[in-house]
Amino acid sequence: MIKVNKNIEIVSSTKSGLSSMSQESRDAVFAVLTKHYAEVGITIVNNLSDLEALVARRPDLVFLGMNFVPVNPDLGLRDPAKIWITKYLDDNNISYTGSNQMAHELERNKPLAKQRVLDAGLKTSPFYVAKQNQPQTRENVPLAFPLFIKPTSRGGGAGINSDSVVHNLDQLESKVLSIATNQQSDSLIEEYLPGREFSVAILKKEHSAEFSVMPIELIAQPDKQGSRILSKQVKSSNTEHALAITDKIIKDRVNTLAINAFYALRARDYGRVDIRLDKTGTPQFLEANLIPSLISGYGSFPKACLLNIGMDYEPMILSIVRLGLARNLNVSENNPEPNAANNIVLPPFEDASESV
């Protein structure tokens, strides 16, 4: 086989919380790309010096597996002066896979992503944010029980377990405290959605402006309370069932919400949107993941590609790479003219972790 004469660097981190790509993920991507491209490497970026060294090598494409690095390594995730990898690559005219800084900032802040979706006229469950040191009283809980609680900026099901569904104030206070203590995060508190859960993989069609929108239903085993929760344990163990959607009406409604949320978050090329039905059967946006897990047979994105269009792991990875290589980096794409939709101020983030 004649390999394509391109240099591709797979970029992730070994620092806890910085990488959205595990070692298994980057090794799997590396194994595919070395079969087809002349020069493929894995670059570990734990600090600014590592990022500068990456740029100095001038790869043709960065396969993105992380969002940012702190300016001050001693502060780590607490450093407010984070360097977003995509912005740094844009400034140095280096192509990369997937979405740019604005989309990643929206994705990593779950309340902000929900608000963005609401502002676009789309459906997401009512919510509010509880700060880490904010006491929970009847006066400052604006929603009716039951509620669902998760960290505002964690991936991979971190901080989500059977205690995430709360039915009273004591349970609410306990879960908010647990997230503050164990995740060092504020809590996103939203109206609990009792219906079916879906994960929608979105992949741009090559040489086209269209996208393949590929939903699957995810079914976890019920916990002791009877709730089916995609917790960190369930995701890590890969024990949820992934099913193709055969009901055309539900499939169309889920797909419509997913692609519109993808657009609202200004995402591009590929990503995943999670959706759950409310008590009336109406699809509601949960969250997005723009660097989803890419391990064969694991994670919603590869499963959705296989179940919907028969796309195996290797062609999926190669398609993501070709989309990145084909993109023309220019001022109009990377720095769009401000308008009412994107003229927003994004707060700093705390974490980025392996997501399924």
Steps between C-alpha positions, in 0.01 A plus 500: 500500500628846408464728800378858481794737547361686800621549857224449758548548874252350747489740794388422854627534856611277785393760759182412686204698369675651196445224246176403329684204346624200696815308416285225353332756273820655371663159447198383299502814284877467454465139381254606228687807380842334474353268236404791277724800569876537460572658836280461810597588856349528846575830674437535871416860589512566873613863492570798277850380413358175363252698291774727366707196403201353316452817296873519423473159326232640265283187456254494213222410743445469873260226603349676799462311828491785751368853544750714692814526712555729801754781471618424854547122544504542878142629489388232255126507437461789746703728273260758349751571219445184299636468147244346269678260265282582200554876534876446526496282189281748312743780585781288355302391192505129586198286414332276755206264523158613614372821652671824594539685830154655525322168453727325749446770761126468460518122513711491817259728690178299520276783631629735232441238232143453623443875495642521149257229390211683666598825330484317168136409571575135576385275785699430816374431851467794746817542707703711737855494641591446865840645591734285710447705817135583441261351760191336358179626658140486390525867408783455247377180333281627213408158357270224619633158603618257371817666376816376330841627615839479329822704489493805276821414314591133523486229234479123489220483756725639775296585810195317370362201690177373657502801736473738204120470498374681812150515644535739790710784641721278717598286201562813296730651762690174536561462126608862449747459789629174353566661161672798662719272711584225253487685168590854615217618281179698514184297441261513207153433637229425247152360482524122495411346164346153550490393134725309261856619440669543162849579381536649155826481306542776242759470223543734205480335161819547305482738202159615618337748733271226633537291815427140586280516811509163675292437815509203733302426813704432813348279768673457835398244759264651760659598830355428847249783454397374157668785309705424191802728542803514270740543790878506485502134607258398225692691233841376614384139507324536162197315634223713352310355205519695172204451268410632158183711494226345289216744579521753215311774683724488808810466282409809297425708811821394674708562188349843444578613852852353485611668178343833601681486836822415316455812286403713802825407673689592180649151483653366181607173333402255773370465853233346718176640639314334789122520526235367739121495482296684761182362658297602192740328259652826374875484423713728718868593450729369776855586393752472217842342471720628217793270579309176558666171585639332188568140601367216288196340665499755782324831530193632326663659197658188343194292587268752335708509182491122477132453584373778272716495187717191542814709539773302674766648726777548244299689235346710779844615620621561146191708420561722804861551389412578139245758615773672702751492216245635253411804709640830382620700799412859437389809687135470400466148646708524814402853596143550379345843503331561838123493512226464757543123506873479566573825683519333841746497788612153600614432859811292585477125526611250759539168329501285189487123535457187293141486384297220354 
